[in-house]
Protein backbone atom coordinates (compact mmCIF):
# COMPACT_ATOMS: atom_id res chain seq x y z
CA UNK A 1 0.00 0.00 0.00
CA UNK A 2 1.22 3.51 -0.84
CA UNK A 3 1.24 6.20 1.86
CA UNK A 4 -0.80 9.31 0.90
CA UNK A 5 -0.06 12.48 2.90
CA UNK A 6 -1.71 15.89 2.76
CA UNK A 7 1.01 18.49 3.31
CA UNK A 8 1.27 22.28 3.24
CA UNK A 9 4.12 24.50 2.16
CA UNK A 10 4.04 28.32 1.85
CA UNK A 11 0.28 28.25 2.28
CA UNK A 12 -0.21 25.75 -0.53
CA UNK A 13 -1.70 22.31 0.08
CA UNK A 14 -0.24 19.37 -1.85
CA UNK A 15 -0.46 15.61 -1.75
CA UNK A 16 2.60 13.46 -1.28
CA UNK A 17 2.40 9.79 -2.39
CA UNK A 18 5.17 7.59 -1.01
CA UNK A 19 5.74 4.27 -2.81
CA UNK A 20 8.29 2.09 -1.05
CA UNK A 21 10.24 -0.52 -3.03
CA UNK A 22 8.67 -3.97 -2.86
CA UNK A 23 10.62 -7.09 -2.03
CA UNK A 24 8.54 -8.97 -4.59
CA UNK A 25 7.38 -7.95 -8.09
CA UNK A 26 3.84 -6.58 -8.34
CA UNK A 27 1.61 -7.44 -11.31
CA UNK A 28 -0.77 -4.88 -12.81
CA UNK A 29 -3.71 -6.57 -14.53
CA UNK A 30 -1.67 -9.72 -14.94
CA UNK A 31 1.43 -8.10 -16.45
CA UNK A 32 4.72 -6.80 -15.07
CA UNK A 33 6.43 -3.57 -16.07
CA UNK A 34 9.67 -1.77 -15.34
CA UNK A 35 10.98 1.71 -16.01
CA UNK A 36 13.85 2.19 -18.45
CA UNK A 37 14.84 5.87 -18.63
CA UNK A 38 11.70 7.82 -19.45
CA UNK A 39 9.77 4.83 -20.84
CA UNK A 40 7.76 1.99 -19.34
CA UNK A 41 8.63 -1.49 -20.62
CA UNK A 42 6.67 -4.71 -20.20
CA UNK A 43 8.53 -7.66 -18.73
CA UNK A 44 7.81 -11.05 -20.24
CA UNK A 45 9.42 -14.36 -21.13
CA UNK A 46 12.94 -15.05 -19.90
CA UNK A 47 13.43 -11.37 -18.96
CA UNK A 48 10.51 -11.66 -16.52
CA UNK A 49 11.89 -14.88 -15.07
CA UNK A 50 15.32 -13.33 -14.56
CA UNK A 51 13.72 -10.25 -12.98
CA UNK A 52 11.73 -12.39 -10.54
CA UNK A 53 14.85 -14.35 -9.60
CA UNK A 54 16.88 -11.17 -9.15
CA UNK A 55 14.26 -9.86 -6.71
CA UNK A 56 14.73 -13.04 -4.73
CA UNK A 57 18.52 -12.62 -4.78
CA UNK A 58 19.04 -15.54 -7.16
CA UNK A 59 20.25 -16.20 -10.71
CA UNK A 60 18.76 -18.70 -13.12
CA UNK A 61 21.70 -21.10 -12.92
CA UNK A 62 21.31 -21.21 -9.12
CA UNK A 63 17.78 -22.69 -9.22
CA UNK A 64 17.36 -26.34 -8.21
CA UNK A 65 16.28 -28.95 -10.75
CA UNK A 66 13.68 -30.85 -8.72
CA UNK A 67 13.95 -34.26 -10.42
CA UNK A 68 17.71 -34.31 -10.99
CA UNK A 69 20.00 -36.60 -8.97
CA UNK A 70 23.71 -37.43 -8.90
CA UNK A 71 22.90 -40.15 -11.45
CA UNK A 72 22.39 -37.36 -13.99
CA UNK A 73 26.00 -36.19 -13.55
CA UNK A 74 28.69 -37.54 -15.88
CA UNK A 75 31.72 -38.71 -13.94
CA UNK A 76 33.98 -38.41 -17.01
CA UNK A 77 33.08 -34.71 -17.22
CA UNK A 78 33.86 -34.24 -13.51
CA UNK A 79 37.29 -35.83 -14.02
CA UNK A 80 37.88 -33.67 -17.10
CA UNK A 81 37.04 -30.58 -15.02
CA UNK A 82 39.42 -31.64 -12.22
CA UNK A 83 42.22 -32.38 -14.69
CA UNK A 84 41.89 -28.98 -16.37
CA UNK A 85 41.61 -27.17 -13.03
CA UNK A 86 44.69 -28.85 -11.59
CA UNK A 87 46.66 -28.11 -14.79
CA UNK A 88 45.69 -24.43 -14.52
CA UNK A 89 46.59 -24.45 -10.78
CA UNK A 90 43.12 -23.27 -9.79
CA UNK A 91 42.17 -26.58 -8.17
CA UNK A 92 44.49 -28.18 -5.58
CA UNK A 93 46.04 -31.58 -6.31
CA UNK A 94 44.25 -32.95 -3.24
CA UNK A 95 40.97 -32.75 -5.19
CA UNK A 96 42.17 -35.13 -7.91
CA UNK A 97 40.24 -38.10 -6.47
CA UNK A 98 37.30 -36.17 -5.01
CA UNK A 99 33.88 -37.75 -5.40
CA UNK A 100 31.25 -36.28 -7.70
CA UNK A 101 29.26 -35.02 -4.70
CA UNK A 102 32.36 -33.43 -3.14
CA UNK A 103 33.10 -31.56 -6.35
CA UNK A 104 29.53 -30.29 -6.71
CA UNK A 105 29.39 -29.19 -3.07
CA UNK A 106 32.73 -27.38 -3.39
CA UNK A 107 31.19 -25.43 -6.29
CA UNK A 108 27.98 -24.88 -4.25
CA UNK A 109 25.94 -26.70 -6.90
CA UNK A 110 23.92 -28.68 -4.35
CA UNK A 111 21.50 -26.68 -2.19
CA UNK A 112 20.58 -27.03 1.51
CA UNK A 113 17.87 -29.57 0.66
CA UNK A 114 20.33 -31.67 -1.38
CA UNK A 115 18.80 -30.67 -4.71
CA UNK A 116 21.06 -30.51 -7.77
CA UNK A 117 21.22 -26.97 -9.20
CA UNK A 118 20.69 -25.96 -12.82
CA UNK A 119 24.38 -25.10 -13.30
CA UNK A 120 25.43 -28.63 -12.29
CA UNK A 121 23.26 -30.21 -14.99
CA UNK A 122 24.41 -27.72 -17.62
CA UNK A 123 28.09 -28.08 -16.73
CA UNK A 124 28.39 -31.79 -15.99
CA UNK A 125 25.14 -33.47 -17.02
CA UNK A 126 25.12 -36.75 -18.94
CA UNK A 127 22.29 -35.39 -21.05
CA UNK A 128 21.56 -31.70 -20.37
CA UNK A 129 19.00 -31.69 -23.21
CA UNK A 130 16.80 -33.87 -21.00
CA UNK A 131 16.15 -30.78 -18.87
CA UNK A 132 17.10 -27.81 -21.09
CA UNK A 133 16.32 -27.68 -24.80
CA UNK A 134 19.02 -25.31 -26.03
CA UNK A 135 22.31 -26.78 -24.77
CA UNK A 136 23.66 -26.89 -28.32
CA UNK A 137 26.22 -25.14 -30.48
CA UNK A 138 25.21 -24.90 -34.15
CA UNK A 139 27.84 -24.33 -36.85
CA UNK A 140 27.05 -23.72 -40.53
CA UNK A 141 29.31 -23.11 -43.51
CA UNK A 142 27.60 -20.81 -45.98
CA UNK A 143 28.43 -19.59 -49.47
CA UNK A 144 27.09 -16.26 -50.72
CA UNK A 145 24.33 -15.94 -48.10
CA UNK A 146 22.29 -17.83 -45.49
CA UNK A 147 20.33 -19.61 -48.23
CA UNK A 148 23.55 -21.18 -49.51
CA UNK A 149 24.28 -23.76 -46.78
CA UNK A 150 27.23 -26.03 -47.61
CA UNK A 151 27.74 -28.11 -44.44
CA UNK A 152 26.56 -27.94 -40.85
CA UNK A 153 27.20 -29.47 -37.44
CA UNK A 154 25.30 -29.42 -34.15
CA UNK A 155 27.43 -30.04 -31.06
CA UNK A 156 25.36 -31.40 -28.18
CA UNK A 157 27.40 -31.48 -24.99
CA UNK A 158 27.49 -30.36 -21.41
CA UNK A 159 29.15 -26.97 -21.05
CA UNK A 160 32.40 -28.06 -19.41
CA UNK A 161 33.39 -29.99 -22.56
CA UNK A 162 31.56 -27.97 -25.20
CA UNK A 163 34.32 -25.42 -25.91
CA UNK A 164 36.99 -27.99 -26.79
CA UNK A 165 34.52 -30.04 -28.85
CA UNK A 166 33.46 -26.99 -30.84
CA UNK A 167 37.09 -26.01 -31.42
CA UNK A 168 37.91 -29.54 -32.63
CA UNK A 169 35.03 -29.44 -35.15
CA UNK A 170 36.03 -25.96 -36.36
CA UNK A 171 39.62 -27.05 -36.94
CA UNK A 172 38.53 -30.30 -38.58
CA UNK A 173 35.98 -28.84 -41.00
CA UNK A 174 35.62 -25.06 -41.08
CA UNK A 175 38.85 -23.12 -40.56
CA UNK A 176 41.82 -22.67 -42.85
CA UNK A 177 45.40 -23.41 -41.82
CA UNK A 178 47.57 -21.89 -44.58
CA UNK A 179 50.68 -23.91 -45.45
CA UNK A 180 54.11 -22.28 -45.35
CA UNK A 181 57.68 -23.57 -45.48
CA UNK A 182 60.88 -22.57 -43.70
CA UNK A 183 63.58 -24.52 -45.39
CA UNK A 184 62.36 -28.13 -45.47
CA UNK A 185 60.00 -27.65 -42.51
CA UNK A 186 56.26 -27.44 -43.30
CA UNK A 187 54.05 -25.25 -41.09
CA UNK A 188 50.28 -24.93 -40.79
CA UNK A 189 49.02 -21.96 -38.75
CA UNK A 190 45.32 -21.58 -37.91
CA UNK A 191 43.83 -18.50 -39.60
CA UNK A 192 42.44 -17.24 -36.26
CA UNK A 193 44.63 -17.08 -33.11
CA UNK A 194 43.68 -20.27 -31.28
CA UNK A 195 43.66 -18.90 -27.72
CA UNK A 196 41.68 -15.81 -28.73
CA UNK A 197 39.16 -18.04 -30.51
CA UNK A 198 38.84 -20.21 -27.38
CA UNK A 199 38.15 -17.07 -25.34
CA UNK A 200 35.36 -16.04 -27.76
CA UNK A 201 33.81 -19.51 -27.64
CA UNK A 202 33.88 -19.75 -23.84
CA UNK A 203 32.44 -16.25 -23.50
CA UNK A 204 29.49 -17.27 -25.66
CA UNK A 205 29.02 -20.51 -23.69
CA UNK A 206 29.40 -19.02 -20.20
CA UNK A 207 27.19 -15.96 -20.72
CA UNK A 208 24.40 -17.47 -22.80
CA UNK A 209 20.77 -17.31 -21.70
CA UNK A 210 19.94 -21.03 -21.63
CA UNK A 211 16.20 -20.39 -21.75
CA UNK A 212 16.67 -19.12 -25.32
CA UNK A 213 17.82 -20.70 -28.61
CA UNK A 214 21.13 -22.47 -29.25
CA UNK A 215 24.44 -20.69 -29.86
CA UNK A 216 24.86 -20.17 -33.61
CA UNK A 217 27.99 -19.73 -35.71
CA UNK A 218 27.77 -18.66 -39.35
CA UNK A 219 30.99 -19.24 -41.33
CA UNK A 220 31.27 -17.28 -44.60
CA UNK A 221 34.20 -16.66 -46.94
CA UNK A 222 34.80 -13.17 -45.59
CA UNK A 223 33.66 -13.41 -41.95
CA UNK A 224 32.55 -15.58 -39.05
CA UNK A 225 29.55 -14.59 -36.92
CA UNK A 226 29.05 -16.07 -33.43
CA UNK A 227 25.74 -15.31 -31.71
CA UNK A 228 24.47 -16.28 -28.26
CA UNK A 229 21.11 -15.40 -26.72
CA UNK A 230 21.37 -12.68 -24.08
CA UNK A 231 22.30 -9.02 -24.50
CA UNK A 232 25.46 -7.44 -23.16
CA UNK A 233 25.18 -6.20 -19.54
CA UNK A 234 23.29 -2.92 -19.24
CA UNK A 235 25.50 0.02 -20.16
CA UNK A 236 28.11 -2.15 -21.90
CA UNK A 237 29.22 -1.72 -25.52
CA UNK A 238 32.21 -2.74 -27.63
CA UNK A 239 34.40 0.11 -26.39
CA UNK A 240 33.78 -0.80 -22.74
CA UNK A 241 34.29 -4.53 -23.37
CA UNK A 242 37.72 -3.96 -24.89
CA UNK A 243 38.63 -1.50 -22.15
CA UNK A 244 38.71 -1.77 -18.38
CA UNK A 245 35.43 -3.00 -16.84
CA UNK A 246 34.13 -5.18 -14.02
CA UNK A 247 33.08 -8.79 -14.60
CA UNK A 248 29.27 -9.14 -14.62
CA UNK A 249 28.49 -12.80 -15.41
CA UNK A 250 24.98 -13.73 -16.48
CA UNK A 251 25.44 -17.20 -14.95
CA UNK A 252 27.73 -16.82 -11.91
CA UNK A 253 27.83 -20.54 -11.03
CA UNK A 254 28.71 -21.54 -14.58
CA UNK A 255 31.32 -18.78 -14.79
CA UNK A 256 32.89 -19.87 -11.50
CA UNK A 257 33.28 -23.48 -12.66
CA UNK A 258 34.77 -22.39 -15.98
CA UNK A 259 37.19 -20.13 -14.13
CA UNK A 260 38.22 -23.01 -11.86
CA UNK A 261 38.84 -25.15 -14.96
CA UNK A 262 41.06 -22.40 -16.39
CA UNK A 263 38.75 -21.61 -19.31
CA UNK A 264 37.84 -17.99 -18.51
CA UNK A 265 38.89 -15.07 -16.34
CA UNK A 266 36.72 -13.47 -13.65
CA UNK A 267 38.22 -9.99 -13.80
CA UNK A 268 36.59 -8.77 -17.01
CA UNK A 269 39.80 -9.28 -19.00
CA UNK A 270 38.43 -11.74 -21.58
CA UNK A 271 37.93 -9.30 -24.44
CA UNK A 272 41.23 -7.59 -23.67
CA UNK A 273 42.96 -10.94 -24.18
CA UNK A 274 41.00 -11.42 -27.42
CA UNK A 275 42.10 -8.03 -28.79
CA UNK A 276 45.72 -8.68 -27.83
CA UNK A 277 45.66 -12.07 -29.56
CA UNK A 278 44.35 -10.64 -32.83
CA UNK A 279 46.58 -7.54 -32.79
CA UNK A 280 49.67 -9.68 -32.12
CA UNK A 281 48.93 -11.59 -35.32
CA UNK A 282 48.22 -8.44 -37.34
CA UNK A 283 44.50 -9.20 -37.64
CA UNK A 284 41.47 -6.90 -37.22
CA UNK A 285 39.96 -7.06 -33.72
CA UNK A 286 36.49 -8.74 -33.77
CA UNK A 287 33.39 -6.54 -33.63
CA UNK A 288 30.96 -7.05 -30.73
CA UNK A 289 27.40 -5.75 -30.50
CA UNK A 290 23.86 -6.50 -29.34
CA UNK A 291 21.92 -8.31 -32.04
CA UNK A 292 18.35 -9.76 -31.89
CA UNK A 293 18.28 -9.85 -28.05
CA UNK A 294 21.67 -11.49 -28.02
CA UNK A 295 25.39 -10.81 -28.36
CA UNK A 296 27.14 -11.19 -31.70
CA UNK A 297 30.89 -11.35 -32.35
CA UNK A 298 32.03 -10.82 -35.96
CA UNK A 299 35.50 -12.02 -37.03
CA UNK A 300 36.95 -10.95 -40.39
CA UNK A 301 38.57 -13.83 -42.32
CA UNK A 302 41.47 -11.78 -43.70
CA UNK A 303 43.77 -14.77 -44.23
CA UNK A 304 41.09 -16.62 -46.19
CA UNK A 305 40.35 -13.56 -48.33
CA UNK A 306 44.06 -12.96 -48.94
CA UNK A 307 44.51 -16.48 -50.28
CA UNK A 308 41.37 -16.17 -52.39
CA UNK A 309 42.39 -12.83 -53.93
CA UNK A 310 45.96 -13.91 -54.64
CA UNK A 311 44.65 -17.04 -56.28
CA UNK A 312 42.19 -15.16 -58.46
CA UNK A 313 44.99 -12.98 -59.77
CA UNK A 314 47.36 -15.81 -60.64
CA UNK A 315 45.44 -18.94 -61.53
CA UNK A 316 44.39 -20.00 -65.03
CA UNK A 317 41.96 -22.77 -65.91
CA UNK A 318 44.92 -25.14 -66.12
CA UNK A 319 47.92 -25.14 -63.82
CA UNK A 320 50.29 -25.09 -66.74
CA UNK A 321 48.96 -21.75 -68.02
CA UNK A 322 50.77 -19.84 -65.27
CA UNK A 323 53.30 -22.15 -63.68
CA UNK A 324 54.26 -24.39 -66.57
CA UNK A 325 57.80 -23.07 -66.43
CA UNK A 326 58.23 -24.38 -62.89
CA UNK A 327 56.24 -27.62 -63.17
CA UNK A 328 56.97 -30.60 -65.40
CA UNK A 329 54.30 -31.66 -67.90
CA UNK A 330 53.54 -34.87 -66.03
CA UNK A 331 53.16 -33.04 -62.69
CA UNK A 332 51.04 -30.27 -64.29
CA UNK A 333 48.72 -32.88 -65.80
CA UNK A 334 48.42 -34.54 -62.41
CA UNK A 335 47.69 -31.21 -60.70
CA UNK A 336 44.90 -30.50 -63.18
CA UNK A 337 43.50 -34.00 -62.65
CA UNK A 338 43.51 -33.35 -58.90
CA UNK A 339 41.68 -30.06 -59.45
CA UNK A 340 39.06 -31.79 -61.59
CA UNK A 341 38.43 -34.51 -58.98
CA UNK A 342 38.20 -31.92 -56.20
CA UNK A 343 35.70 -29.87 -58.20
CA UNK A 344 33.56 -33.00 -58.46
CA UNK A 345 33.92 -33.79 -54.75
CA UNK A 346 35.45 -31.13 -52.43
CA UNK A 347 35.45 -33.66 -49.57
CA UNK A 348 37.60 -36.22 -51.40
CA UNK A 349 40.49 -37.59 -49.33
CA UNK A 350 44.15 -37.94 -50.25
CA UNK A 351 43.78 -41.73 -50.21
CA UNK A 352 40.86 -41.56 -52.65
CA UNK A 353 42.86 -39.22 -54.92
CA UNK A 354 45.83 -41.60 -54.97
CA UNK A 355 43.53 -44.51 -55.85
CA UNK A 356 41.78 -42.65 -58.68
CA UNK A 357 45.05 -41.35 -60.16
CA UNK A 358 46.97 -44.61 -59.54
CA UNK A 359 49.86 -42.91 -57.74
CA UNK A 360 51.30 -43.37 -54.28
CA UNK A 361 49.92 -41.66 -51.18
CA UNK A 362 53.23 -39.84 -50.80
CA UNK A 363 52.98 -38.41 -54.32
CA UNK A 364 49.46 -37.09 -53.68
CA UNK A 365 50.50 -35.56 -50.35
CA UNK A 366 53.41 -33.82 -52.07
CA UNK A 367 51.13 -32.62 -54.88
CA UNK A 368 48.52 -31.25 -52.48
CA UNK A 369 51.18 -29.45 -50.45
CA UNK A 370 52.62 -27.96 -53.66
CA UNK A 371 49.21 -26.78 -54.85
CA UNK A 372 48.66 -25.07 -51.49
CA UNK A 373 52.04 -23.33 -51.49
CA UNK A 374 51.31 -22.19 -55.08
CA UNK A 375 48.02 -20.78 -53.71
CA UNK A 376 45.95 -22.84 -56.12
CA UNK A 377 44.23 -24.75 -53.35
CA UNK A 378 42.99 -24.08 -49.80
CA UNK A 379 42.31 -26.72 -47.19
CA UNK A 380 39.34 -25.81 -45.00
CA UNK A 381 39.47 -28.08 -41.97
CA UNK A 382 41.78 -30.96 -41.06
CA UNK A 383 42.76 -34.09 -42.99
CA UNK A 384 39.66 -35.91 -41.81
CA UNK A 385 36.31 -34.17 -42.27
CA UNK A 386 37.47 -31.01 -44.03
CA UNK A 387 37.10 -29.96 -47.66
CA UNK A 388 39.20 -28.54 -50.48
CA UNK A 389 38.59 -25.14 -52.04
CA UNK A 390 40.02 -24.50 -55.49
CA UNK A 391 41.09 -20.94 -56.29
CA UNK A 392 39.80 -20.13 -59.78
CA UNK A 393 40.18 -16.93 -61.74
CA UNK A 394 36.36 -16.93 -61.98
Buried (B, 14 or more C-beta within 10 A) or exposed (E): EEEEEEEEEEEEEEEEEEEEEEEEBEEEEEEBBEEEEEEEEEBEEBBBBBBBBEEEEEBBBBBBBEEBEBEBBBEEBBBBBBEBBBEEEEBEEEBEEBEBBEBBEEBBBBEEEEBBBBBBBBBBBBEBEBBBEBBBBBBBBBEEEEEEEEBEBEBEBBBBBBBBBBBEBBBBBBBBBBBEEEEEEEEEBBBBBBEBBBBBBBBBBBBBBBBBBBBBBBBBBEBBBBBBBBBBBEEBEBEBBBEEBEBBBBBBBBBBBBBBBBBBBBEBBBBBBBBBBBEEBEBEBBEBEBBEBBBBBBBBBBBBEEBBEEBEEBBEEBBBEBBEEEBEEEBBBBBBBBBEBBEEEBEBBBEEBBEBBEBEEEBBBEBBBBBBBBBBBBBBBBEEBBBBBBBBEE
